[in-house]
């Protein structure tokens, strides 16, 4: 990369926008005048669906739509920092009790549970819950995530339009009247409160896996296998290049270790997806350790389609959208960030690729990053920084802790290209 061009890229970072702390603004938003009746617009940001919502006392919040949270989920998940910031009036402290929760990671945590029913409202949608569980969600997704909500198992259907960025709950008569022209229907299972869809994956010659996967719009991955399935099929031992990541906040439940590799193909619906990236978990505990499912399918795969989930007839309808043809490249720097400027002046290095440029330069999971290429992160946006980083060959990070400040220069590839 020529020095002049590199300077132009660095200058572009200075114009990245600062997003409001409790707003769903930013990201990829729909052309709202084109949305059909009953549609609720969402912001698609860092491979997650964000709904601008209100709790029943009109407390504004930004909620992640997560089919992997379990259908008919009893509880709304709210971020612990959000509770401290907003102190929703309906949360009577006398109705709080203690509960234990876990997730993808190895650990279990003691947290607070609000025992009274509450309603989340987003546009024309009302999502009732039996209570609210407080979790450290922003440690996973960053400062804009105030909570997680799933969908109810009530015989309805849900339209998730990744192309025009809207969500719509459909009654039976609406599904029948849609026509679903251009969609293809495939079987779907509902098991233990989760939606399961079928997928076949071939990692390399002689190594493949097929079966039922959790449909998880709360995941930014494409295809993520459980530790049990990866071990049983010998993933990582067939000569294919594998990247190993260590992270302290890639999922609720604490530290995780996962691997990433390029699969030869995955068959999903009628489509054979080539050169798709897959992940698998290496832990012994948590949701991704194992189960009756092979793993999860997340938004990085689902975003290629417009989707209708028919919960009554157990069918998933898929329609390719323009994102189907968009190439997807991995992040060469081997680092992911979580924006925690809601509680300080830093982003957190949330996952590091073992042996990658960031790892070799001395960055560790959990490090606080206060500056990127001379620009304070308090004025930057993670998604836009990722896009700029893809074009850089040298990255400057300033790390800070209670005792020290480190100024790191990370080189990726040929510095003079």
C-alpha positions as CSV (number, residue, x, y, z in Angstrom):
1,X,0.0,0.0,0.0
2,X,1.4,3.4,-1.0
3,X,2.0,5.9,1.9
4,X,-0.3,8.5,0.3
5,X,-3.1,6.1,0.0
6,X,-2.6,4.9,3.6
7,X,-2.8,8.5,4.8
8,X,-6.1,8.9,3.0
9,X,-7.5,5.8,4.7
10,X,-6.4,7.0,8.1
11,X,-7.9,10.4,7.4
12,X,-11.2,8.7,6.6
13,X,-11.3,7.4,10.2
14,X,-11.5,10.9,11.6
15,X,-15.0,11.4,10.0
16,X,-16.6,8.3,11.5
17,X,-19.7,9.2,13.4
18,X,-20.3,8.9,17.2
19,X,-23.5,7.1,17.9
20,X,-26.0,7.8,20.7
21,X,-25.6,5.6,23.7
22,X,-29.1,4.2,23.9
23,X,-30.2,4.6,20.3
24,X,-30.6,2.1,17.5
25,X,-29.5,4.8,15.0
26,X,-26.6,4.1,12.6
27,X,-25.9,0.8,10.9
28,X,-27.9,-0.2,7.8
29,X,-31.4,1.3,8.0
30,X,-34.4,0.7,5.6
31,X,-36.1,3.0,3.3
32,X,-39.1,3.3,5.6
33,X,-41.6,4.7,3.2
34,X,-41.4,1.4,1.3
35,X,-42.2,-0.9,4.2
36,X,-45.5,-3.0,4.1
37,X,-48.2,-2.6,6.7
38,X,-47.3,-4.0,10.1
39,X,-43.6,-4.0,9.4
40,X,-41.2,-2.9,12.1
41,X,-38.0,-1.4,10.8
42,X,-34.7,-2.6,12.3
43,X,-31.1,-1.5,12.2
44,X,-28.7,-4.2,10.9
45,X,-25.4,-3.5,12.7
46,X,-22.4,-5.8,13.0
47,X,-24.4,-8.8,11.9
48,X,-27.2,-8.3,14.5
49,X,-30.8,-7.1,14.3
50,X,-31.6,-4.1,16.5
51,X,-35.1,-3.0,17.3
52,X,-35.9,0.5,18.6
53,X,-38.3,-0.4,21.5
54,X,-39.9,0.7,24.7
55,X,-40.4,-1.1,28.0
56,X,-44.0,-0.8,29.3
57,X,-43.3,2.4,31.2
58,X,-42.0,4.0,28.0
59,X,-38.3,3.5,28.8
60,X,-36.6,3.7,25.5
61,X,-34.3,0.7,24.7
62,X,-32.4,-0.9,21.8
63,X,-33.2,-4.6,21.7
64,X,-31.5,-7.5,19.8
65,X,-34.0,-9.8,18.0
66,X,-32.8,-13.3,18.8
67,X,-34.6,-16.4,17.7
68,X,-31.9,-18.4,19.4
69,X,-33.1,-17.1,22.8
70,X,-35.8,-19.8,22.8
71,X,-39.3,-19.7,21.5
72,X,-41.8,-18.8,24.2
73,X,-38.9,-17.6,26.3
74,X,-40.2,-16.6,29.7
75,X,-37.8,-13.8,30.4
76,X,-36.6,-10.7,28.7
77,X,-32.8,-10.3,28.9
78,X,-31.7,-6.8,29.9
79,X,-28.2,-5.5,30.2
80,X,-27.0,-4.8,33.7
81,X,-25.5,-1.4,32.8
82,X,-28.7,-0.4,31.1
83,X,-30.6,-1.1,34.3
84,X,-28.2,1.1,36.2
85,X,-28.4,3.9,33.7
86,X,-32.1,4.1,33.1
87,X,-33.6,2.5,36.3
88,X,-36.9,1.7,34.6
89,X,-39.8,2.8,36.9
90,X,-41.7,-0.5,36.6
91,X,-38.8,-2.4,38.1
92,X,-39.9,-2.6,41.8
93,X,-36.8,-3.6,43.7
94,X,-39.0,-5.6,46.1
95,X,-39.7,-8.0,43.2
96,X,-36.1,-8.8,42.5
97,X,-34.6,-12.2,43.3
98,X,-31.4,-14.0,42.5
99,X,-30.8,-16.4,39.6
100,X,-28.0,-18.2,37.9
101,X,-27.4,-17.9,34.1
102,X,-24.9,-19.1,31.6
103,X,-24.5,-19.1,27.8
104,X,-21.9,-19.9,25.2
105,X,-18.9,-19.7,27.6
106,X,-17.6,-21.9,30.3
107,X,-18.9,-19.9,33.3
108,X,-22.1,-19.5,35.2
109,X,-23.1,-16.3,37.0
110,X,-25.3,-15.1,39.8
111,X,-27.5,-12.3,38.7
112,X,-30.8,-10.5,39.5
113,X,-34.2,-11.6,38.2
114,X,-37.3,-9.4,38.1
115,X,-40.2,-11.6,38.8
116,X,-43.2,-9.6,37.5
117,X,-44.5,-9.7,33.9
118,X,-43.4,-7.0,31.5
119,X,-44.2,-6.0,27.9
120,X,-41.7,-4.9,25.3
121,X,-43.2,-2.8,22.5
122,X,-41.5,-2.2,19.2
123,X,-43.6,-0.5,16.6
124,X,-46.8,-2.4,16.4
125,X,-45.3,-5.5,18.1
126,X,-46.0,-6.4,21.7
127,X,-43.7,-9.0,23.2
128,X,-44.9,-10.1,26.7
129,X,-42.5,-11.7,29.1
130,X,-42.9,-13.2,32.6
131,X,-40.0,-11.2,33.9
132,X,-36.6,-9.8,33.2
133,X,-33.1,-11.3,33.7
134,X,-30.2,-9.0,34.0
135,X,-27.0,-10.0,32.1
136,X,-23.7,-8.4,31.0
137,X,-24.9,-8.2,27.4
138,X,-22.9,-5.1,26.5
139,X,-19.7,-7.0,27.3
140,X,-20.6,-9.1,24.2
141,X,-22.2,-6.7,21.8
142,X,-21.2,-3.2,22.9
143,X,-22.9,-0.1,24.2
144,X,-25.9,0.0,21.9
145,X,-27.3,-3.4,23.1
146,X,-29.8,-2.8,25.9
147,X,-31.5,-6.3,25.8
148,X,-32.4,-9.4,24.0
149,X,-35.9,-10.6,23.0
150,X,-37.0,-13.8,21.3
151,X,-40.3,-14.8,19.7
152,X,-43.4,-16.4,21.0
153,X,-44.5,-19.9,20.2
154,X,-48.1,-19.0,19.3
155,X,-48.7,-20.5,15.9
156,X,-48.0,-17.2,14.1
157,X,-45.3,-16.6,11.5
158,X,-42.4,-14.1,11.3
159,X,-41.1,-12.3,8.2
160,X,-37.4,-11.2,8.5
161,X,-36.5,-9.1,5.5
162,X,-32.7,-8.7,5.5
163,X,-32.8,-6.8,2.2
164,X,-35.2,-4.0,3.3
165,X,-34.5,-4.3,7.0
166,X,-37.8,-5.0,8.6
167,X,-39.5,-7.5,10.8
168,X,-43.1,-8.4,10.7
169,X,-45.3,-10.8,12.7
170,X,-47.9,-12.5,10.5
171,X,-51.1,-14.2,11.3
172,X,-52.2,-17.4,9.6
173,X,-54.3,-15.6,7.0
174,X,-51.5,-13.2,6.1
175,X,-49.1,-16.1,5.4
176,X,-51.7,-17.7,3.1
177,X,-52.3,-14.4,1.3
178,X,-48.6,-13.5,0.8
179,X,-48.2,-15.9,-2.1
180,X,-44.5,-16.1,-1.2
181,X,-43.5,-15.8,-4.9
182,X,-39.8,-16.4,-5.3
183,X,-39.6,-18.2,-1.9
184,X,-38.7,-21.9,-1.5
185,X,-40.1,-23.8,1.5
186,X,-38.1,-26.3,3.6
187,X,-38.9,-28.3,6.8
188,X,-38.2,-26.7,10.2
189,X,-38.3,-28.4,13.6
190,X,-39.3,-26.9,17.0
191,X,-37.5,-28.8,19.7
192,X,-37.0,-27.7,23.3
193,X,-38.3,-24.3,22.5
194,X,-35.8,-23.8,19.7
195,X,-36.1,-23.5,15.9
196,X,-34.0,-26.0,14.0
197,X,-33.1,-26.0,10.3
198,X,-31.2,-28.5,8.2
199,X,-27.7,-27.9,6.7
200,X,-24.9,-30.0,5.2
201,X,-21.3,-28.8,5.5
202,X,-18.2,-30.2,3.9
203,X,-15.0,-28.9,5.5
204,X,-12.5,-30.9,3.4
205,X,-12.1,-34.3,1.7
206,X,-13.5,-36.9,4.0
207,X,-14.7,-34.4,6.7
208,X,-18.3,-33.3,6.6
209,X,-21.3,-32.8,8.9
210,X,-25.0,-32.7,8.2
211,X,-28.0,-32.3,10.5
212,X,-30.2,-29.9,12.4
213,X,-28.9,-26.5,13.5
214,X,-30.4,-23.9,15.8
215,X,-31.7,-20.9,13.7
216,X,-30.2,-18.0,15.7
217,X,-30.7,-14.4,14.7
218,X,-28.8,-13.4,17.9
219,X,-25.6,-14.8,16.4
220,X,-23.3,-12.9,14.0
221,X,-21.7,-16.1,12.8
222,X,-22.5,-18.1,9.6
223,X,-22.3,-21.7,10.8
224,X,-21.0,-22.5,14.3
225,X,-20.6,-26.1,15.4
226,X,-20.8,-27.5,18.9
227,X,-17.6,-28.8,20.5
228,X,-19.0,-32.4,20.5
229,X,-19.7,-32.3,16.7
230,X,-16.3,-30.8,15.9
231,X,-14.5,-33.4,18.0
232,X,-16.6,-36.3,16.6
233,X,-15.9,-35.3,13.0
234,X,-12.2,-34.4,13.5
235,X,-12.5,-30.8,12.5
236,X,-9.1,-29.1,12.4
237,X,-7.2,-32.4,11.7
238,X,-7.7,-32.7,8.0
239,X,-5.0,-30.4,6.7
240,X,-7.1,-27.3,6.2
241,X,-5.8,-24.0,7.6
242,X,-7.5,-23.3,11.0
243,X,-7.5,-20.0,12.9
244,X,-7.9,-20.3,16.7
245,X,-9.5,-17.4,18.6
246,X,-9.4,-16.7,22.3
247,X,-12.0,-14.3,23.6
248,X,-13.3,-13.1,26.9
249,X,-16.7,-11.8,25.7
250,X,-17.7,-13.6,22.5
251,X,-20.8,-15.0,24.2
252,X,-22.7,-14.8,27.5
253,X,-21.0,-17.1,30.0
254,X,-17.4,-15.8,30.1
255,X,-14.3,-16.8,28.2
256,X,-14.5,-18.8,25.0
257,X,-12.1,-20.5,22.7
258,X,-13.2,-21.2,19.2
259,X,-11.7,-22.1,15.8
260,X,-12.5,-20.7,12.3
261,X,-11.9,-22.4,9.0
262,X,-13.0,-22.2,5.4
263,X,-15.4,-24.9,4.4
264,X,-15.5,-26.2,0.8
265,X,-19.3,-25.7,0.7
266,X,-22.5,-25.7,2.7
267,X,-25.9,-26.8,1.4
268,X,-28.7,-24.7,2.9
269,X,-32.1,-25.0,1.3
270,X,-31.7,-25.3,-2.4
271,X,-28.4,-23.5,-2.4
272,X,-24.8,-24.7,-2.3
273,X,-22.7,-21.9,-0.7
274,X,-19.0,-22.1,-1.7
275,X,-16.0,-21.0,0.4
276,X,-18.1,-20.3,3.5
277,X,-16.5,-19.6,6.8
278,X,-17.4,-21.9,9.7
279,X,-16.6,-21.9,13.4
280,X,-16.6,-24.5,16.2
281,X,-16.4,-24.2,20.0
282,X,-13.7,-25.9,22.1
283,X,-15.2,-25.6,25.5
284,X,-16.8,-28.3,27.7
285,X,-19.7,-26.3,29.1
286,X,-22.4,-23.9,27.8
287,X,-24.9,-24.0,25.0
288,X,-22.2,-24.7,22.3
289,X,-20.6,-27.6,24.1
290,X,-23.1,-30.1,22.7
291,X,-26.8,-31.1,22.4
292,X,-29.3,-32.7,20.1
293,X,-28.3,-30.1,17.5
294,X,-25.1,-29.8,15.4
295,X,-24.6,-26.1,16.1
296,X,-26.2,-22.8,15.1
297,X,-26.8,-20.9,11.9
298,X,-26.5,-17.1,12.3
299,X,-27.0,-13.9,10.5
300,X,-23.8,-14.0,8.4
301,X,-25.5,-16.8,6.5
302,X,-29.1,-15.8,6.9
303,X,-28.5,-12.2,5.7
304,X,-28.2,-13.6,2.1
305,X,-32.0,-14.3,2.2
306,X,-35.4,-12.9,3.0
307,X,-36.9,-15.3,5.5
308,X,-40.4,-16.3,6.6
309,X,-40.7,-18.6,9.6
310,X,-44.0,-20.4,9.7
311,X,-44.3,-21.8,13.3
312,X,-47.7,-23.4,12.7
313,X,-46.7,-25.6,9.7
314,X,-43.0,-25.8,10.8
315,X,-41.6,-24.4,7.5
316,X,-38.9,-22.0,6.7
317,X,-39.3,-20.0,3.5
318,X,-36.1,-18.6,1.8
319,X,-35.7,-16.0,-0.9
320,X,-32.3,-15.0,-2.2
321,X,-31.6,-11.2,-1.9
322,X,-28.8,-9.1,-3.4
323,X,-26.5,-9.9,-0.4
324,X,-26.3,-13.5,-1.7
325,X,-23.8,-12.5,-4.3
326,X,-21.6,-10.3,-2.0
327,X,-18.2,-11.9,-1.2
328,X,-17.3,-12.2,2.4
329,X,-13.7,-11.8,3.6
330,X,-12.2,-12.6,7.0
331,X,-10.6,-9.9,9.1
332,X,-6.8,-10.1,8.5
333,X,-5.8,-8.4,11.7
334,X,-7.1,-11.2,13.9
335,X,-8.9,-8.9,16.4
336,X,-12.4,-8.0,17.3
337,X,-13.6,-5.0,19.3
338,X,-16.5,-4.3,21.7
339,X,-17.4,-0.7,22.2
340,X,-17.7,0.0,26.0
341,X,-17.5,3.8,25.8
342,X,-20.8,3.9,27.7
343,X,-18.7,3.2,30.9
344,X,-15.3,4.7,29.9
345,X,-13.2,5.9,27.0
346,X,-12.2,2.5,25.5
347,X,-13.1,-0.3,23.3
348,X,-12.4,-3.8,24.5
349,X,-10.3,-6.3,22.5
350,X,-12.9,-9.1,22.7
351,X,-11.3,-11.9,20.6
352,X,-7.7,-12.4,19.4
353,X,-6.6,-14.8,16.7
354,X,-3.7,-16.9,18.1
355,X,-0.6,-16.2,16.1
356,X,-2.3,-13.3,14.2
357,X,-0.9,-9.8,13.8
358,X,-2.6,-8.4,16.9
359,X,-1.5,-11.4,19.0
360,X,2.1,-11.1,17.8
361,X,2.1,-7.4,18.6
362,X,1.1,-8.2,22.2
363,X,-2.7,-7.5,22.3
364,X,-4.6,-9.8,24.6
365,X,-8.4,-10.4,25.1
366,X,-9.8,-7.9,27.5
367,X,-7.3,-5.1,26.7
368,X,-8.7,-1.6,26.6
369,X,-8.1,0.2,23.3
370,X,-8.3,4.0,23.6
371,X,-7.0,5.1,20.2
372,X,-6.8,3.7,16.7
373,X,-4.3,5.3,14.3
374,X,-4.3,8.4,16.4
375,X,-8.0,8.8,16.7
376,X,-9.8,8.4,20.1
377,X,-12.3,5.5,19.9
378,X,-14.9,7.7,21.7
379,X,-15.5,9.3,18.3
380,X,-15.4,6.2,16.2
381,X,-17.8,3.4,15.1
382,X,-16.8,-0.2,15.2
383,X,-18.4,-1.3,12.0
384,X,-16.9,1.6,10.0
385,X,-13.5,1.0,11.5
386,X,-13.6,-2.6,10.5
387,X,-14.3,-1.5,6.9
388,X,-11.4,0.9,6.9
389,X,-9.0,-1.7,8.6
390,X,-9.5,-4.1,5.7
391,X,-7.6,-1.6,3.5
392,X,-4.7,-0.9,5.9
393,X,-1.3,-2.6,6.1
394,X,-0.2,-0.9,9.4
395,X,-2.5,-0.4,12.4
396,X,-1.7,1.7,15.4
397,X,-3.4,0.9,18.7
398,X,-3.0,2.7,22.1
399,X,-3.8,0.3,25.0
400,X,-4.4,1.6,28.5
401,X,-4.8,0.0,31.9
402,X,-4.7,1.3,35.5
403,X,-0.8,1.2,35.5
404,X,0.4,1.7,32.0
405,X,-0.2,2.9,28.4
406,X,1.1,0.9,25.5
407,X,1.5,2.3,21.9
408,X,1.5,-0.7,19.5
409,X,2.3,-0.7,15.8
410,X,0.8,-3.8,14.1
411,X,1.9,-4.8,10.6
412,X,-0.3,-7.0,8.4
413,X,1.1,-8.2,5.1
414,X,3.5,-6.2,3.0
415,X,3.8,-2.7,4.5
416,X,4.8,-1.2,1.1
417,X,2.0,-2.7,-1.0
